[in-house]
Amino acid sequence: LLQTQPALLNSLSNATNITILAPSNDALTAFLQSSAGVVAANNSALVAALLQYHILQGTYYNFTTRPQFVPTLLNSATYANVTGGQRIEAIRNGTNTTIYSGFVERSAVQGVPVNFTGGTVHVINKVLTIPQSDSTTLAAANLTSLSGALSQLNLVNAINSLRDVTIFAPSNVAFSRISSALSNASTTDLTNVLSYHVVNGTVGYSSRLTNTTLRTFGGQNLTIRIQNGSIFVNSARVTTPDVLVANGVVHIIDAVLNPNASTATPEASGTSTSAVFPGATSASEAPYTSGVTQTATITNAPIGAGGAVTTSSSAGAMKAIQTGMVGAMGMGALFGAGAYLL
């Protein structure tokens, strides 16, 4: 498939200061045996995007024990809306290095890097996943309350089209805990609440979040704190960080933020969250979830360590591929041995 991209192949042959993440032969075999391979083979734009997402800007012979969010060559507006190129997350734990991509999919680096005149090549055991749209990722992560609320307010396209965003996404449990407050909220009030969870113009990967403030889409401030090793936004704790999306990053949090309680702070222990919707009562079912389909599950993970994703619907995975935002596809078929010939 690399041969279907002569322009990219030519540019790679002359490239300098790059790092190629090249899937192994096993990844190639898995790809060739999948229906996803047929879809990619007939979509030249998707092939180009997949190739570009596996090429890092800069030469990385090794990665650090602190999460690194490295820009790739993927800049196509169809697949990425992040200034400087869509990112991957890389982190080393001892002698093991893991690469995280869309849906927090994990790819392990195998063996030692192979250097060439333009940079270096790392072999990985699984294809990277191009980060998908906010709405697709929220549903895939079982954040169906937030996804459904955005849909109800006709905000899906508005959020998806933003550039360089950080979204603090409350879990379904967080929404269910304040169900009564949400059921009585006007359209304006609910819009204000949701907008308070979106930072536009700043991609706040976890490694960049310190004790600071961020300006939300609605023009108010969020306070970021590092307390007892956890990241807090106002009084809500980040439970799953760094879910990469097409236009930035999503951090899953354990409480809904209230723009009218912007001074809320974490409990002193740093392990629980203060109530910011006084008098609100919970419900057994999460609100706004009707009609929203979950296609995968992203599990909680330590800060900076990414998370795991398990696909629960092959039909959902195929839909993602067919819409051009690919899931776990064997990139070995795209690179093959060609990467080593550079």
N, C-alpha and C positions, 0 to 999 in steps of 0.2 A: 504493500500500500504506500510505502514511502515513495515509490516510483511515480505515484499519481500526483506528487507535489514537487515538480521540478524546480520551481522557484525557491521553495523552502530548502530543498536539498542543496541547491546551489549556494544559498546564503549560509547554510551550515558548513559547507566545505571551506568557506572563507572566514568563518566566525572565530572570534577570539574571546577569551575571558568568559566562558560559559561552562555550565555543568549539566551533563545529560543524565537523567534518571531513566535507565534502560531496563524494562522488564525482562525477566529471564525466559529461557526456553519453555519452562513450564507455563508461564503466563501466556506465551505465544500459543502453546497447545490448547490451553483453556479457551483462548479467544477463538481459535479456528474451529473449535467444536461448539461454539455458541451461536445462537441466532443473532446476537448483537454484532457479531463480525460481519454478517451479511448486510445489516443495516449500515454499518460504518463504511463498508466497501462501496456503497452506492451513495455516499454523502461526502463529497470531496471537502466541503467546508468543515464538516465535523472531523474528518481525518486531520486537516490542517490544525484545527484547534487542539486536538488531542496531542499531536506532535509538539506544538508550541508549549503546552502546559507541562510537558516533561523536560523542558529545557530551561534551566535557571540562569538568571542574569548574574554573572560572577562565577569565579572558580572556587568551589568548596571541596577541598581535599578531605576535610573533616567537618563535623558539625559539633555544636557545643551542648553542654548539659542544660543550658537555658534555652527555652523555645526560640527558634529563629523563624521569622516569617519572610521567606525569600521570594522576591518577584520572579515571575517566569516571563517567557516571550509571548504569553497569551494576552493580547490586547484587543482582540476582535470584539466589537460592541455587541455582537450577537451572544457572546458567551461570558463577557466580563465587562464590568463597569467600575474598575478600580484603577485609580491613577498609578501609572508606573508598571502596570501588569498584574494579572491575577497571582495570588500567593499560594505557596504550599507552606506547611509548618514542618520543621525538622527539629528533632531533639535526640540527643544521645544519652543513653543510660548505661554507664560502664562501657563495654565494647559493642553494645547494640545501638543501632541508630534506626529510628522510625520516622517515616514520612507520613504526614496526615494531609488529606485532601478533602474534597467535598463529602458531605455526610459523615465527616470525621472517619473516613475510611483509612485503614492502616496499611502501609507498605513497608516491609522491612528491607533495609540495605543488606546485601549479601556480599561477603568477601571484601577485598580491598579495591580501592579505586584504580581505574586504568587511565593513565594520563595520555593525552595527545597534544598536538601543537596548539590547539585552540582552547584547551582546558582539561577537564577530567570527566570520566564516566563512572557512575555508580550503578551497579546492577540491583534491581529491586524485585521482590517476589510477587508483586501484585500491581496491576495497572492503577494509576491515579484516577480519581473521579473529579471531573470538572465541577466546581461548585455551581450549584443551581440557583434559581431565583429564590427570593425570600419566601414567597408563598409556598413554593414546592418544598423547600427545606423545612419550614415550620410544620407543615402537614406530615412530612416524613419523620420528623423528630417527635411526633405525637403532641405537638403544641397546637392542638386542634381548636382550643378555645380562642387563642389569639388569632389563628388563621381564620376561624369562623367570624370573629368580631370584625376583622378587617374586611372580610367579604360583605358582611351585613352593611357596613358603612361605605361600601364601594371605594375602599382605599387600597385595594390590592395592587392595581396598576400604578398608583401614585407611589407606593412604597417600592415596588419592583424597579421603577424607573429612576430612582434616586441614585446618585453617584457618591461613592465613598461614605458608607453608612456603618454605624454601630447600632445594633438593635439589642436591647435588654428584654428578653422574651420570658414572661412569667409562665410557669408550668400550669397544666390543667388543674392541679391541686391548689395552686395559688389562686386561680380564678374561682374555684368552687368555694374557697374559704370566705370570699366576700360576695357571694352570689346575690344576696339581697340588695346590696348597694348597687350592683350592676343592673339588676332587674328594674330598679327605679330610676336609673340614669337616663337623662335625655340624650338625644343624638349628639348634641353639642358637647355635653359633659363626657360622654363616652369617647368622642373624637379627641377631646383634650387629654383624657387619660392615656389613650393609645399613643398619641403624638409625643407624650412625655417619655415614652420608652424608646424613641428613635433619635439618634444623633446624626445629623447630616453634615458631611464635609470632613469628618474625622473617622478613620478606621482604627478603632481602639483595640488592637490585639492585646492579649493579656500581658505580654511583655512590656507594653507601653503604658499600662494602667498603673498609675501611682496615686499618691494622695493629691488629688486635683479636682477640678470641676470641668464638666463638659456641657456645652450648650445644646439643648434639644431642638427637635424640629419645630416645636411650638414656641421656642424662644426663651425657655426657662433653663435653669441650671440643675444638673445632677452632681451630687458630691460622691467622688470615688474615694474609698478608704481601703487600706490594707490593714487587716486586723486579725491577729492570731493565725496568720498564714493564709487567710481567705480574702477574696476581693468582695467588697460590698459596694453597692450603688444605693445611696441614701441608707435605708435600713435593710435592704434586700441582699441576700448573699448569692453570689454567682456559684451555681452548682455544676454546670457544665460549660466550660469556656471554649472559645475559639472554634465555633462551628462556621466554617467558611461558606460564604454565599457569593453569588455572582457580583454583587456590588459592595461587598465588605465582609462584616463578621457579625455573628449572633452569639450572645452569651445568655444561657438559660439561667433564670433567677428563681428564687423560692417564694417571692411575694410580688403582688401587683403594686406598682408605684403610684402614688397619689400626688398630682401636681399641687394640691392644696396642703400637702404635708412635706414640703421640700426640705425642711430642717430635720426630718426624722433621722435617727442614728441607730446603729446596731446596738444590741444588748452588750453589756460590759464583757460578758463571756465570749462574745463573738460567735456564738453557736446557735442563736435564735434570732428571730426577727420581730420587731415591734409592730403592733397593729397600727396601720395608718388610715384605716377606714372605720372610725369609731362607730360602734353599734351594728356593724355589718354581721350577718349570720351566714352560716355555710349551708350548702346543699349537697346531696349525695352524688349528684351528677354535675359535671362541668358544664358551664353555660356556653352557648354559641357553637356547640359541636355538631349540631344536626346537619347532615349532608356533607360533612368533611371527612374524607377517607384518609386513614393512615396507611402508608405503604412501607414504612420501615421504622425501626426503633433505635434511637441514639441513646445509649446509656450514660449515666453520670460517670465522671472521671475526675481525678485530681487536677487542680489548677496546673495548666501548662503541659498536661500529659495526654490531652486529647480524650477521645472516647471510642466506644465500639458501636458499630452499626450492623444490624442484621436485616436483610431484606425479607419481608414477609409476603410480598406479592410480586410474582414474576411479571404479571400484567402491568403492575405499576412501574417496574423497572423498564419494561419495553416502552411504555408511554414516555418515560423520561428520555430514552434514547431517541425515539421517533420525533420528539420535539426539539432535538438538537442539544439537550443538556444531558450528557451521557452519564450513566452509572458506571459500575465496575466492569470495564472492558479490557481485554488483554492487549495492552499497548505493545507487547512484544511483536505482534503481527505488523505493527506500524513501523517499528524501528528495525526489528530483526538484527542482523549483524551489521546493518548499514552504519549504525552509530560508531562502530569500532573502526570504520574505514576512514573516518574524518581525519 
